[in-house]
Structure formats: structure tokens, C-alpha cells
Amino acid sequence: MRAVRDFVITVLVLTLAGVGAGILWSLAAPRPPYVVTGKGPLLADPSTQALIAADGWFAVITGVLGLVCGVIGYGVSRGGRPLPVVVGLAAGGLLGAHLALLVGEAANLGAVSVAASGSSVPLVPGPLALTARGVLYAWPTLAAGAFFVLEGVAGYRDSPLRHPFGGGDPYGPLSSHDIDGR
């Protein structure tokens, strides 16, 4: 029953953190410029870097959250059963990233002015969106990855394989005769 509780709490905390991540992404990411035409809004500059920057900001924000969640999750589960926490990190990170996407697109809090040179057509900031959906996996991947790295380091440090003969030398202690050769 404790395992289920640890899993559910981990998923809920990470999912709720997705709201904050979405608001932060909405504030940080630039908006692409759109031209309002008779047919509707069109992307003013198809080679704009704003689309890539929005993906990059999303990856950075959720990636850092993933690393922080992985470290905190490892610290919380230390001495207990880590499996529910690491599975919760993966599931909660995925849900949190999707919620961050939804909140960021809905909040649309970023830049409100768009500058262009020599254009007589009014430009408006476009909606915030992801063009590379793969960045949704930054949070769960880095959260579980950080957890596994910390678990591996601690497991190696505590491993009996580091001292295969109980910490002693299997050939006996070295004497001064062995060192000097006399």
C-alpha cells in the first residue's frame, strides 16, 4: 500500500508542477509574428527563429524540472523502495509536460509587441505552440535518468564488488621485504 501511495504522490506533485512550468514557458518563450490578411492570420516570416526558440525554452524549463525532480525523488526514496518513485517520476513527468504545454498555450503571457522593418501590414504576435513534440519527453527522461544515475553511484559506492575479498588483499599483507626486494 505504501508503494501505491508513493507513486500517486509523485505523479500528483509532478503534474501540479506542470502548471508552473506552463506559466513560466508562456512568459519566457517568444511569439512568432503573424500578418492578418483577408484569409486569416499567416506566418509573417516562415524562417523565424521564434518557433524554434519556443521549443528550446520548453525543453530547458521542463528539462531542469526533470533533473530537480529526479534528485528530490531519489532523496525522498533513499532507504525505501525506489521503484514506485521512479515510475512515478516518469509518469508524472509526462503528465506534467503535457499540462505545461496546455497551460502555456492557453496562458499566452509572453511578448505582446512584434517589430518588423518596412512593413505596412499590421503584425500581431502569434500563439505559443510546440513544433517539435519530442521535447515533451525531456521532463520524464531527465527525471528518471537523474534518479538512475544517483542510484548507480550510490549502488557502486556501497557495492561489495569494490572489495571482492572483504577489503583485504587475497595474497596477504605486503611486507617491507616485498616492497624493497631485499
N, C-alpha and C positions, 0 to 999 in steps of 0.2 A: 504494500500500500504506500510505503514511503517513496518507492521508485516512481509511482504514478504521480504522486504529489510533486516531486522534484521536477518531473517532466512538464507537468501542467504549469507550474510556477515559472519555469524557464521560458516556456512558449509565451505565456501571458506578458511577462516583463519585456521580452524582445519585441513582441507585437506592439505593445504600447510605446516602446521606444521608436517604432516606425513613424508615429505621429510627429514626434520631434524632428526626426530625420527628414521627413517630408517638408516640414516648415522651413528647416534650415536649407534644404536643397532649393526650395522655392525662392528664398532670399538670396542665395549665392549664385545661382545659375543665370546666365544672360538669356535674353529672349531674342529670337531671330526676327529681323524686320520683315513685315508684310506690307504689300501695296493693296489698297482697297480699289477694286475695279468693279465694273458693271456685272461681271460674272462671279464676284465674290473675292475674298482675300487670296492673294497669290504671294508666294515667297519672293521677296524683292531681290535677293541675291542668292541664287542656288549654291554658290560656293562659300557661303557664310560659315564661319567657324563657330557660330553660336550653337548650332546643332550638336557639334562635337563637344563643345565646352559643357553643355548641359549633361551629356553622358559622362564626361570626365568628373564633373562635380558630384554627380550621383555616385559614381564609383568610389571617389575619395571619401565622401561622407559615410556611405554605408560600409566601406572597407575599414575605415578607422573604427567605426562602431563594432564591426565584426571582431577586430583584434581586441578591443577593450572587453567586449562580451566574452570572448574566449578566455582571456586572462582571469576575469572575475569568475566565470563559470568554473574554471579549474580551481581557483582558490576556495570557492564555496564547496566544491565536491571533494576536496582533499580529505582523505581519511574515510570517505564514504564510498558509495557506489557511483562511479563516474558515467556509466552507460546512459542512464536516463537524462543526465545533464547534457552530455554531448549530443544525443539525439534531439533533445530539446533546443540546443543551440542551432542545430541545422534546420529544424522545422520552424522554430521561432524566427530565425534569421530570414528564412524565405518569406514567411508571412509578414515580418516587419518590413522587408524590402518592397513587397507588393503594396503594403499600406503606405509606405513612404512615397511610392510612385503615385498612388491615388490622391493622397493629401497634397503632394507637391503640385500636381496638375490642377487640382481644384482650388488651392490657395492662390496661386499665381501672384505672389507678393513681390516679385523682383522688379527690375528696371521698368520704368514707365515711359521713358523717352527713348526715341530711336533717332539717330542722326544719319543724314545722308547728304552727299555733296551734289549739287546741281540738279536735284530732283524737284519737279513742280507737283508731283503726285504725292499726296499725303501718305506717310508711312506710319504704321502702328506696330507696337510690339506684339509678336505672335504668342501663342500659348506655349507653355512649357511641356515638353514631351521627351520621351526617350526614343532615340533612333536605333540604338544598339541594345536589344533586350538582354543580352548576355550579362550586362552589368548588374542585373537583378541577383545574380549568384555570387557577387562579391561578399556580401554580408555573411551568408551561411558558410561559404567556403573558408573565409578567413577566420570565422569564429571557431569552426571545428578544427581547422588547421592549427591555430594557436593553441587550442586545447591539447591536440595530439603532440605538438612539439614540446610543450611543457610536461606532458605525461611521459614522453620519451626521455627527456633529460632527467627527470626525477627517477624514472624507472632504471635508467642506466646508472645513475649515481648510487642507487640502493641495490643494484644487481649483485648477486653472488658471483656472477661471471667475471666481475672485475677482480675478484680474489679467488681464483678457482681452487686453491689449496688451503682455504681457511685463512688466508692472509700470510701464511708462512711460505718459505722457499722449499720446494719439494726435494731439493738436493742438500738441504741443511744450511745452517748459517755460514756465512763467509768468515774465514779467519784471516788474521794478518798474513799468514803464510800464503794463502790463496791470492791475496792482493799483491804482495811483494814478489812472490815467486821464489822466496828463499826457504 
